[in-house]
Amino acid sequence: MDGIRGSEQPPVYHERDPAGAGADAADPDRAGTARLFMLVQEDTDDNDVPVRDVVAYGMALPGGHVLTVHPSGRGISNWRSPESASRRLDSELVWLR
């Protein structure tokens, strides 16, 4: 790697955004990090046994971006919030740790 020198540009430091979608007031250590969640619907089968199906997997990113993907991997959706996705898909929001 002869002849390679460091960049002449100064480093850029990105400030953590504690108010972003990745922030959690109950867990300040997670501020500024992506959070994973599932959207789940509950129904009963023919024998009245509760069955839970995953409707989507999601990620709440710092800065407010929220994405979900169908369990099959087909289709990615953008949302205003995880709660908004949960309401629109008539599902329960389950945070993953």
TORKOL-4160 file (C-alpha; in steps of 0.2 Angstrom, whole numbers, padded with zeros to 4 digits, m for minus):
97
<pt num="1" X="0000" Y="0000" Z="0000"/>
<pt num="2" X="0014" Y="0012" Z="m0004"/>
<pt num="3" X="0009" Y="0029" Z="m0009"/>
<pt num="4" X="m0007" Y="0029" Z="0001"/>
<pt num="5" X="m0009" Y="0044" Z="0012"/>
<pt num="6" X="m0023" Y="0049" Z="0024"/>
<pt num="7" X="m0037" Y="0060" Z="0018"/>
<pt num="8" X="m0034" Y="0079" Z="0018"/>
<pt num="9" X="m0052" Y="0082" Z="0023"/>
<pt num="10" X="m0056" Y="0084" Z="0042"/>
<pt num="11" X="m0066" Y="0070" Z="0050"/>
<pt num="12" X="m0085" Y="0072" Z="0051"/>
<pt num="13" X="m0093" Y="0067" Z="0068"/>
<pt num="14" X="m0112" Y="0063" Z="0068"/>
<pt num="15" X="m0121" Y="0069" Z="0083"/>
<pt num="16" X="m0133" Y="0056" Z="0091"/>
<pt num="17" X="m0151" Y="0061" Z="0090"/>
<pt num="18" X="m0160" Y="0056" Z="0106"/>
<pt num="19" X="m0176" Y="0062" Z="0100"/>
<pt num="20" X="m0176" Y="0051" Z="0084"/>
<pt num="21" X="m0187" Y="0036" Z="0081"/>
<pt num="22" X="m0173" Y="0025" Z="0088"/>
<pt num="23" X="m0174" Y="0034" Z="0105"/>
<pt num="24" X="m0183" Y="0026" Z="0119"/>
<pt num="25" X="m0188" Y="0036" Z="0134"/>
<pt num="26" X="m0188" Y="0021" Z="0145"/>
<pt num="27" X="m0171" Y="0015" Z="0139"/>
<pt num="28" X="m0159" Y="0030" Z="0136"/>
<pt num="29" X="m0145" Y="0018" Z="0132"/>
<pt num="30" X="m0153" Y="0014" Z="0116"/>
<pt num="31" X="m0155" Y="0033" Z="0110"/>
<pt num="32" X="m0148" Y="0035" Z="0092"/>
<pt num="33" X="m0148" Y="0016" Z="0088"/>
<pt num="34" X="m0160" Y="0006" Z="0077"/>
<pt num="35" X="m0173" Y="m0004" Z="0085"/>
<pt num="36" X="m0181" Y="m0020" Z="0078"/>
<pt num="37" X="m0199" Y="m0025" Z="0080"/>
<pt num="38" X="m0212" Y="m0037" Z="0073"/>
<pt num="39" X="m0230" Y="m0034" Z="0069"/>
<pt num="40" X="m0241" Y="m0049" Z="0074"/>
<pt num="41" X="m0259" Y="m0054" Z="0071"/>
<pt num="42" X="m0268" Y="m0066" Z="0083"/>
<pt num="43" X="m0282" Y="m0077" Z="0077"/>
<pt num="44" X="m0289" Y="m0094" Z="0081"/>
<pt num="45" X="m0288" Y="m0110" Z="0071"/>
<pt num="46" X="m0302" Y="m0122" Z="0068"/>
<pt num="47" X="m0300" Y="m0129" Z="0086"/>
<pt num="48" X="m0301" Y="m0112" Z="0094"/>
<pt num="49" X="m0282" Y="m0113" Z="0098"/>
<pt num="50" X="m0274" Y="m0095" Z="0097"/>
<pt num="51" X="m0262" Y="m0094" Z="0082"/>
<pt num="52" X="m0250" Y="m0079" Z="0080"/>
<pt num="53" X="m0244" Y="m0074" Z="0063"/>
<pt num="54" X="m0230" Y="m0062" Z="0059"/>
<pt num="55" X="m0237" Y="m0049" Z="0047"/>
<pt num="56" X="m0220" Y="m0040" Z="0045"/>
<pt num="57" X="m0203" Y="m0037" Z="0052"/>
<pt num="58" X="m0198" Y="m0019" Z="0055"/>
<pt num="59" X="m0184" Y="m0007" Z="0060"/>
<pt num="60" X="m0186" Y="0010" Z="0068"/>
<pt num="61" X="m0170" Y="0020" Z="0063"/>
<pt num="62" X="m0164" Y="0036" Z="0071"/>
<pt num="63" X="m0170" Y="0051" Z="0064"/>
<pt num="64" X="m0188" Y="0045" Z="0061"/>
<pt num="65" X="m0187" Y="0032" Z="0047"/>
<pt num="66" X="m0197" Y="0016" Z="0049"/>
<pt num="67" X="m0196" Y="0002" Z="0037"/>
<pt num="68" X="m0205" Y="m0015" Z="0037"/>
<pt num="69" X="m0203" Y="m0030" Z="0026"/>
<pt num="70" X="m0215" Y="m0045" Z="0024"/>
<pt num="71" X="m0209" Y="m0061" Z="0031"/>
<pt num="72" X="m0208" Y="m0068" Z="0013"/>
<pt num="73" X="m0195" Y="m0054" Z="0009"/>
<pt num="74" X="m0207" Y="m0047" Z="m0004"/>
<pt num="75" X="m0211" Y="m0029" Z="m0002"/>
<pt num="76" X="m0203" Y="m0015" Z="0009"/>
<pt num="77" X="m0214" Y="m0002" Z="0016"/>
<pt num="78" X="m0210" Y="0015" Z="0024"/>
<pt num="79" X="m0220" Y="0022" Z="0039"/>
<pt num="80" X="m0221" Y="0037" Z="0050"/>
<pt num="81" X="m0219" Y="0027" Z="0066"/>
<pt num="82" X="m0220" Y="0008" Z="0071"/>
<pt num="83" X="m0236" Y="0012" Z="0080"/>
<pt num="84" X="m0243" Y="0019" Z="0063"/>
<pt num="85" X="m0238" Y="0003" Z="0054"/>
<pt num="86" X="m0246" Y="m0007" Z="0068"/>
<pt num="87" X="m0263" Y="0002" Z="0067"/>
<pt num="88" X="m0263" Y="0002" Z="0048"/>
<pt num="89" X="m0259" Y="m0017" Z="0047"/>
<pt num="90" X="m0271" Y="m0021" Z="0061"/>
<pt num="91" X="m0258" Y="m0029" Z="0071"/>
<pt num="92" X="m0249" Y="m0029" Z="0088"/>
<pt num="93" X="m0232" Y="m0021" Z="0089"/>
<pt num="94" X="m0219" Y="m0032" Z="0098"/>
<pt num="95" X="m0202" Y="m0024" Z="0101"/>
<pt num="96" X="m0187" Y="m0036" Z="0099"/>
<pt num="97" X="m0172" Y="m0034" Z="0111"/>
